[in-house]
Amino acid sequence: MDRPAHLTQLGHAAAAAASPDQAVIEVVDNPHPGTLYMVRFAAPEFTSLCPITGQPDFAHLVVDYVPDASLIESKSLKLFLGSFRNHGAFHESCTVGIGKRLVQACRPHWLRIGGYWYPRGGIPIDVFWQTGDPPAGLWLPEQGVAGYRGRG
């Protein structure tokens, strides 16, 4: 299968953007429009920076979405998430902001994101956001990230 011409990152070397605002999230056509199904992306090694101390923060992100006409292209998602490595933002800003950018890019029927943040100062912070109720009839598995006990 040929790479769609509109994709600028897939199929050749592409560096992560300097910031999330500069990152490009690309989409491809959904091969099953009109079919109710869910796509899951898990990023167990997400990193960003504390906006106050500059110390690294780590999270396990899980994104579930029900596509409409478009799918999120996974390499562009990887590069988008990588652009947070030198970006200072609180956990809530990262998690909800990522969800909103993905919605803007692919306009899904439904999307949810779980940000399971590893503790700093002894307190893990988990952040959850979704666009509304999941579609009726959708098989919706648990996100599979244990409550904090070492984030196995």
C-alpha positions in Angstrom: 0.0 0.0 0.0 1.3 3.4 -0.9 1.8 6.1 1.7 -0.9 8.8 1.3 0.7 12.0 -0.2 -0.6 14.2 2.6 1.5 12.5 5.3 4.7 14.4 6.0 6.2 12.2 8.8 5.4 8.6 7.9 7.9 6.8 5.7 11.0 8.9 6.4 13.0 10.4 9.2 11.1 13.0 11.2 12.2 14.7 14.4 9.9 15.5 17.3 8.7 19.1 17.3 10.3 21.6 19.7 7.0 22.0 21.5 3.5 20.4 21.5 2.1 23.6 19.9 4.4 23.0 16.9 3.7 19.3 16.6 1.6 18.1 13.7 -0.9 15.3 14.3 -1.7 13.6 11.0 -4.7 11.5 10.2 -5.5 8.8 7.6 -8.8 7.7 6.2 -10.8 5.2 8.3 -11.0 1.9 6.4 -14.2 1.0 8.2 -16.4 4.2 8.3 -19.8 3.5 9.8 -18.5 0.6 11.9 -18.5 0.9 15.6 -15.1 0.1 17.0 -12.6 1.5 19.4 -8.9 2.2 18.9 -6.5 2.2 21.9 -3.1 3.9 22.1 -1.0 3.2 25.2 2.1 5.3 26.0 3.6 3.9 29.2 6.7 6.0 29.0 5.3 9.5 28.5 7.4 12.3 29.9 7.1 16.1 30.5 8.6 18.6 32.8 7.2 20.2 36.0 6.6 23.8 35.0 7.9 25.1 38.4 10.9 22.9 39.2 11.9 21.7 35.7 12.1 18.2 37.1 10.8 15.3 34.9 7.3 13.9 35.3 6.4 10.5 34.0 3.0 9.0 33.1 1.3 6.0 31.5 -1.2 7.5 29.1 -4.1 5.5 27.6 -6.1 7.0 24.8 -9.3 5.2 23.6 -11.3 6.6 20.7 -14.1 5.7 18.3 -13.1 6.9 14.9 -15.4 8.6 12.4 -13.9 9.4 9.0 -10.2 9.6 10.2 -7.7 7.6 12.2 -4.8 9.1 14.1 -1.6 8.2 12.3 0.6 6.6 15.0 4.0 7.9 14.1 2.7 11.5 14.2 1.2 10.7 17.6 4.5 9.3 18.8 6.3 12.5 17.7 3.5 14.7 19.2 3.9 12.9 22.6 7.7 13.2 22.3 7.4 16.9 22.0 6.4 17.1 25.7 9.8 15.9 26.9 11.1 19.5 27.2 7.7 21.1 27.8 6.7 22.4 31.2 3.1 21.8 32.2 1.1 20.4 35.1 -0.3 16.9 34.8 -3.9 18.1 34.2 -2.8 20.5 31.4 -0.8 17.7 29.6 -3.6 15.1 29.9 -6.6 17.2 28.9 -4.6 19.2 26.3 -3.5 16.0 24.6 -7.1 14.7 24.5 -8.3 18.0 23.0 -5.6 18.1 20.3 -6.5 14.6 19.3 -10.1 15.5 19.0 -9.3 18.5 17.0 -7.1 16.4 14.6 -9.4 13.4 13.9 -12.9 14.5 15.0 -13.8 11.1 16.5 -17.3 10.0 17.6 -15.9 9.7 21.1 -12.5 9.9 22.9 -11.2 9.4 26.4 -7.8 9.7 27.9 -6.4 8.5 31.1 -3.2 10.0 32.4 -1.8 7.8 35.2 1.0 9.9 36.6 3.8 8.4 38.7 4.3 10.0 42.1 6.5 12.9 42.9 6.4 13.9 46.5 4.6 10.7 47.3 1.4 11.5 45.6 0.4 10.0 42.2 -2.0 12.1 40.2 -4.4 10.5 37.8 -6.2 12.7 35.3 -9.2 11.5 33.2 -11.1 13.3 30.4 -13.6 12.3 27.8 -15.7 13.9 25.2 -19.1 12.6 26.5 -20.8 9.3 27.0 -19.4 6.4 24.9 -21.5 5.3 22.0 -24.2 2.7 22.8 -23.2 -0.8 22.1 -19.4 -0.1 22.2 -17.3 -2.7 23.8 -15.3 -0.6 26.3 -12.6 -2.5 28.2 -11.0 -1.1 31.3 -7.8 0.9 30.6 -5.7 -1.7 32.4 -3.5 0.5 34.5 -3.4 -0.6 38.1 -4.2 1.9 40.9 -0.8 3.1 42.2 1.1 0.3 43.9 4.3 0.7 41.9 2.3 1.1 38.6 3.0 -2.5 37.6 
